[in-house]
Amino acid sequence: MAALSAKPEKFKKKITAAYVIKRLKESWQLYLLLLPAFIYVVIFSYGPMYGIQIAFKNFKPSIGITESEWLDPLFKNFIRFFKYPDFWKMIRNTLSITLYSLATFPCAIIFALMLNEVRRIRLKKSIQMITYATHFLSEVVACSLVLMMLDRANGPVNNLIAALGGERIPFITNPRAFSSIYVWSDVWQNLGWNSILYIAALASISPELVDAARVDGANRMQIIRHINIPGIMPTIAITFIMRLGGLLSVGYSKIYLLQNDLNLSASQVISTYVYDIGILGGQYSYSTAIGLFNNIVNIICLLIANKVVRRLTETGLF
């Protein structure tokens, strides 16, 4: 027991200034390659955090952040947001989309497992290329295709419904259909791209394990269940934690492109509200307070998800 408890102390003694300088000298070429990425993160990710203070100030662009007065009370913007009449509706809309998206999380895993079973290399590469290509479509083009496909008057989907004797359905203007349109169009666009991590993880599984299972009489489903899925479980755990960490984060651009006055009751989420009042309305302090609230909730969800997943799978972000 004494030896075990001494290991952390021994490790701590190694992490000294001299040890760090020694490692920097030994691998300075690698750290030099890392330097541009480090500078980028500091400037564009940590640098703007200085502006968080405007959530607690009556920010005026004409006099700058430093000269703007502090609010009294300090959390005035947060209280205003919590008292906003549509606060709970926006929370509900945001959660309905993110939780719905979370329910489609296994799609990329299933696709990767299926693609891994394809034995013809040319066919496999063709499927990968086709499914990856949609990820590189801009959101404007992707949303335009969705709107065109689901158009009530001339859309192919409604033309097929009419040809089969049904009535044309106003998909885009139906609030109840908005979440499904958003989520499944995202699955269509990003299925192949989201499966890259799982395909790479499957490629790292030892072929000897698969061969040994076949020798023991395991069929394909048994190999997938007992070898492939456990082999990629750490990757699944990490990506699942990251998805839960963005529980209240829904990109405003795609929703904004699919949004209209008739589906607004289901499409008004936190991000679009922040865009409306912050960018279009010029209420910078108020919109910053909402964004800060959103990020705090996401961090809490990330910490909880990491703790739960680590306890269940012994895998986590930290």
N, C-alpha and C positions, 0 to 999 in steps of 0.2 A: 504493500500500500504506500509506503514511504517513497519507493522508487517511482510509482505512478504519479504521486502528487508532486514529485520533483521535476518531472518532464516539462510542465508548463512554465515553471520558473526558469529552467534552463533555456527554453525557447525564448522567453522574454529577454533574457540577457543578451541573446544574439542580435535582437533588433535594436541596434544602437546606431548613433550617427556614423561611427566608423564603419559599421557593417553596411549601411546604406551607401556610403561613399564608395566603398570597395565594390559593391555590386554595380554601381553606376559606371565605374571605371572599367569593369570587366565586360559589361554589355552596353557600352555607350552608343554603339551603332543602332541597336534595337530601340533604345529609348529615344534616339534622335528621330527614328521613323515614327515613333509614337507622339512626338512633340506637336506636329500640326493638328492631330486629332484632339490632343489635350487642350491646345490653345483655342480650337474651335468650340469645344464644350464650355470652356471657361467664359469665352466672350458671348456666345449666343445662348447658353443655358443658365449659367450662374450669374453672369453680368446683369441681365434684365431683372433678376430678383431684387435688385436695388429699388425698382419701381413699385414693389408690393406695398410700400408705405403709403401710396396714394389712396389705397383702400380705406385708410384712416384719416385722410386729409380732404379738405375742400380744394381739390386740385384744379388749378387754372393754368393752361398751357402758356399763357402770356408771361407769367412770372416764374414758372418752373416748379419742380418738385420741392426743392429745399425751401423756397419762400412761401409755398402754400401753407395755409393755416390748418392746424389739427382740428378735427371735428370734436364737438362737444354735444352729446357723449361720443366717445371714441368709436363705438361700434354702431354708429347711426346708420350706415349703409347696410350693414348686415340685418339690423332690425327692420329696415325698410323692405329688404328683400323677403324676409320671413313673413311680413305682413302683406305682401303683394297678393291681391285676390286670386291670381292664377298660380300661386306658388306650388300648391299640392298637385295641380293638374300638370304642371311642367315636370315635377318630380315623377309623377305616375307615367307620363309619356316617355321620359328618359329611361326609366327602369323597364318599361314594357319593351322598348327597343333593345336595350342592352341585355336584358335577361333572355329575350327571344334569340338574340345573336349568340348568347352563351349556350343556348340549347342546340345550336347548329355546330358547336365546337367539335363534336366527333366526326363531322363530315370529312374534314381534311385527313384525319387519322384513318378513317375507313378507306378513303381514296388512296392514300399512301400504301396501305396494306394490300389493296387490290392491285395497284400498279406494281408492287413488288412481286406479285405472283405471275406477272406477264413474262413469258420466257423469250419471246421474239424481241430482240433488241431494237430493230427498226420500228416495230409497232409501238414499243414502249417509249422510244424517243419521240415518235410522232404525237402520241397522246400527251406527253409532257410539254411539247412545244405548243400544242393547241391550247392546253389549259393554262399555260404560263402567259400566253399572248394577251389574254383579256385583262391581266393585271396592269399592263402598260397602256391601256386605254385611259385617257383623261376622264375625270368624273363627269365633265360636261358631255363628252361623247357617249359614255356609258348611260347616263341619265336620259340623254336624247333617244338612245336606242330603246330604253325601257318605256319611255313615254310613247314612242312610235309603235312599239309592239302591243301596248295595252290601250291604245287610242280607241275610243268607243265607236267612232264613225268608220275608220279605215284600218284599224289595227288588225294584224293577222290573228291574234287570239280571239277577238270578238267576231272576226269574219268566220273563223272555224266554229264558234259557238252558234252563230246565225245559220251556218250551213247545216249544222246538226239539228236545227229546229228550235234552238234556245233563244232567249232574249239577250240583247247586248247589255253588258254590265259596265257601269261607269267606275272602273277600277281606281283611276287616279283621283277622282273626286269623292271616293268613299273613305271616310275616316277609319272605318274598321279594317280596311284592306291596306292601310298605309304601312303598318309595321311589317306585314308579310312581304310587301313589295320591296321595302328597304332592305330587309334581312336577306331574302332569297336572291335579290339582284346582287347583293354583296357576296353571297356564296358563289354565284355564277362567275363573278369577276375575279375573285381571289382564291378560289378553291385550289388551283394548281400551285399558286405561290405559297399559300399557307401550308402546303404539304411538303415543301422542300426540306424543312427540318426533320420531319419524320422519315422521309426517304433517305436522308443522310444517316439518320440514326439506325435505320434498318440495314443500310449498307455496312455499318460497323459491326453488326452481329457476326460472330464467328461461324463460317460455313461448316466447321466441324461439328458444332452443336446440331445444326440442321441435318447433316449426314448421319449423325449418331441417332437422331430421332427417327429418321427414315428406316435405318437398319432395325430399330426396335419396333417398327410397324406403324409409326404415327402417320396419319394422313395429313393433308394440307391444313385442314381446319384445326387439328390438334397442334400442328407446328405453329400456326398463327397464335393460338390461344396460350400455349405453354412456353414458347420461345420468343416469337416476334413481339408480342404485346409487352411481356415483362422486360424485354430488351430496350424498348423505347419508352418505358414508363417514366424514367427520370425526365426525359424531354417533354412528355405530356404534362407532368407535374409542373415544370417550370413555365410552360406556355399557358397553362390553366391559371396559375397564380398571376401572371401578367395580364391575362384577360380580366380576372376579377379586380385587379388593381385599377382598371379603367371603367368601373361600374357606372359612373356618372358621366363618362366622357363619350360623347357622340359627335363625330365631325359635323360641323354645321353646313359645309359646302354641299354635300350630297343631299341632305335633308332640305336645304334651301332650294336646290334645283328641282326637287320633287314636290315642293310645298306649293299649295294654292289656297285661296280663301275658303274653299269648301272642305278641305281636309285639315285646316288649321287646328281644330280641336284635338287632333291626334299627332300633328307634326310639330307643334310648338314645344321645343325642348330647351334646356338650359343654354346650350351653345348658340342656338338661333336667337334667343332672347338677348344674350350678351352681345351678339353681333348687331342686333337692331338698336339697342340702347347705347352701346359703346362706340361702334364705328359710324353708324348712321345718325344716332342721336347725340353723340358727343358727350355722354355722361361717363367720363373716364373713371372717376372714383367709384361710382356705383357698380359699373361693369367689372372693375378690378376686384371689388369685394366679392362679387358673385363667383368670379373665377377662382379666387382664393378659397372660398367655401367649397367649391367643387373639388379642388385639388386636395384639400384637407380630408374630405370624405374618401377620396380615392386612395390616399395614403393609409388611412385607417383600414379600409377594405383590403389593401395589399398586405398590411401587417397581420391582420386576422387570417387571411387566406394562406399566407406563408406559414403561420404557426399551425393551422389545422392540417395543411397538406404535409408539412414536415412530420407531424405527429403520426399521420396515417401511412406515409410512404417513406419516411426518413430522407426525403429530398426537399430542398427548398432553395430560395434565393440567397439566404444568409442564415 
